[in-house]
Amino acid sequence: MSIDKQGVQKIAHLARLALTDEDVDQYQHSLSSVLALVEQMQSVNTDGVEPLSNPLEMTQRLREDKVTEENRRDAFLANAAQTEAGLFLVPKVID
């Protein structure tokens, strides 16, 4: 499968890219190579192959879910220009 110059120009237009004629030729070659690789990978028979979530067949080590820092909310709120009920007050930006 390959892509023609009109296809490259259409993709460039949709992506809002300004391409020169030299760029179009280069992208045509590159995109055609990518599409050929995808076509080659799609032709591989994967019947009976189980999908993998991790190729190393290992489980992820998880850390214990515990609080590691103290609550410094009051210290942070002390630096704010305006606060109310433990929240930062900011100017309204959307009507």
The 8 nearest C-alpha neighbors of each residue, nearest first, counted from 0:
[[1, 35, 34, 31, 2, 38, 32, 37],
 [2, 0, 31, 34, 3, 35, 30, 32],
 [1, 3, 31, 6, 27, 4, 30, 0],
 [2, 4, 6, 5, 27, 7, 1, 31],
 [5, 3, 7, 6, 8, 27, 23, 2],
 [6, 4, 8, 7, 3, 9, 2, 10],
 [7, 5, 9, 3, 4, 8, 2, 10],
 [6, 8, 4, 10, 9, 5, 11, 27],
 [7, 9, 11, 5, 6, 10, 12, 4],
 [10, 8, 12, 6, 11, 7, 5, 13],
 [11, 9, 13, 7, 12, 8, 14, 6],
 [12, 10, 16, 8, 14, 9, 13, 15],
 [11, 13, 15, 9, 10, 14, 16, 8],
 [12, 14, 10, 15, 11, 9, 16, 8],
 [15, 13, 11, 12, 16, 10, 9, 17],
 [16, 14, 12, 13, 11, 17, 10, 18],
 [17, 15, 11, 14, 12, 18, 13, 10],
 [16, 18, 15, 11, 19, 12, 8, 14],
 [19, 17, 22, 16, 23, 20, 11, 8],
 [18, 20, 22, 21, 23, 17, 24, 8],
 [19, 21, 23, 22, 24, 18, 25, 4],
 [22, 20, 24, 19, 23, 25, 18, 26],
 [23, 21, 19, 25, 20, 24, 18, 26],
 [22, 24, 20, 26, 21, 25, 27, 18],
 [25, 23, 27, 21, 22, 26, 28, 20],
 [24, 26, 22, 28, 27, 23, 29, 21],
 [27, 25, 29, 23, 28, 24, 30, 22],
 [26, 28, 24, 30, 25, 29, 23, 31],
 [27, 29, 31, 25, 26, 30, 32, 24],
 [30, 28, 26, 32, 31, 27, 25, 33],
 [31, 29, 33, 32, 27, 28, 26, 34],
 [30, 32, 1, 34, 28, 33, 29, 2],
 [33, 31, 35, 29, 30, 34, 28, 36],
 [32, 34, 30, 36, 35, 31, 37, 29],
 [33, 35, 37, 31, 36, 32, 38, 30],
 [36, 34, 38, 32, 33, 37, 0, 31],
 [35, 37, 39, 33, 38, 34, 40, 32],
 [38, 36, 34, 40, 39, 35, 41, 33],
 [37, 39, 35, 41, 36, 40, 34, 42],
 [38, 40, 36, 42, 37, 41, 35, 43],
 [41, 39, 37, 42, 38, 43, 36, 35],
 [42, 40, 38, 39, 43, 37, 44, 36],
 [41, 43, 39, 40, 44, 38, 37, 45],
 [44, 42, 41, 40, 45, 39, 46, 38],
 [43, 45, 46, 42, 41, 47, 48, 40],
 [46, 44, 48, 43, 47, 49, 42, 41],
 [47, 45, 48, 44, 49, 43, 50, 42],
 [46, 48, 45, 49, 44, 50, 43, 51],
 [49, 47, 45, 46, 50, 44, 51, 43],
 [48, 50, 47, 51, 46, 45, 52, 54],
 [51, 49, 48, 52, 53, 47, 54, 45],
 [52, 50, 53, 54, 49, 56, 48, 55],
 [51, 53, 54, 50, 56, 55, 49, 57],
 [52, 54, 51, 55, 56, 57, 58, 50],
 [53, 55, 56, 51, 52, 57, 50, 58],
 [54, 56, 57, 53, 58, 52, 51, 59],
 [57, 55, 54, 53, 58, 51, 52, 59],
 [58, 56, 55, 59, 53, 54, 60, 52],
 [59, 57, 60, 56, 53, 55, 61, 52],
 [58, 60, 61, 57, 53, 62, 56, 55],
 [61, 59, 58, 62, 57, 63, 64, 56],
 [62, 60, 59, 63, 64, 58, 65, 57],
 [63, 61, 64, 60, 65, 59, 66, 67],
 [62, 64, 65, 61, 66, 60, 67, 59],
 [65, 63, 62, 66, 61, 67, 60, 68],
 [64, 66, 63, 67, 62, 68, 69, 61],
 [65, 67, 68, 64, 69, 63, 70, 62],
 [66, 68, 65, 69, 64, 70, 63, 62],
 [69, 67, 66, 70, 71, 65, 72, 64],
 [68, 70, 71, 67, 66, 72, 73, 74],
 [69, 71, 72, 68, 73, 74, 66, 67],
 [72, 70, 74, 73, 69, 75, 68, 76],
 [71, 73, 75, 74, 70, 76, 85, 77],
 [74, 72, 76, 75, 71, 77, 85, 70],
 [75, 73, 77, 71, 72, 76, 78, 70],
 [76, 74, 72, 77, 73, 78, 71, 79],
 [75, 77, 73, 79, 78, 74, 72, 82],
 [76, 78, 74, 75, 79, 73, 80, 82],
 [79, 77, 76, 75, 80, 74, 81, 73],
 [80, 78, 76, 81, 77, 82, 87, 75],
 [79, 81, 78, 82, 88, 87, 77, 76],
 [82, 80, 88, 79, 87, 83, 89, 76],
 [83, 81, 87, 88, 86, 85, 79, 84],
 [82, 84, 86, 85, 87, 88, 81, 76],
 [83, 85, 86, 82, 87, 88, 76, 81],
 [84, 86, 83, 82, 87, 76, 73, 72],
 [87, 85, 83, 82, 84, 88, 76, 81],
 [88, 86, 82, 81, 89, 83, 79, 85],
 [87, 89, 82, 81, 86, 83, 90, 80],
 [90, 88, 87, 91, 81, 80, 82, 92],
 [91, 89, 92, 88, 93, 81, 87, 80],
 [90, 92, 93, 89, 94, 88, 87, 81],
 [91, 93, 90, 94, 89, 88, 87, 81],
 [94, 92, 91, 90, 89, 88, 87, 81],
 [93, 92, 91, 90, 89, 88, 87, 81]]
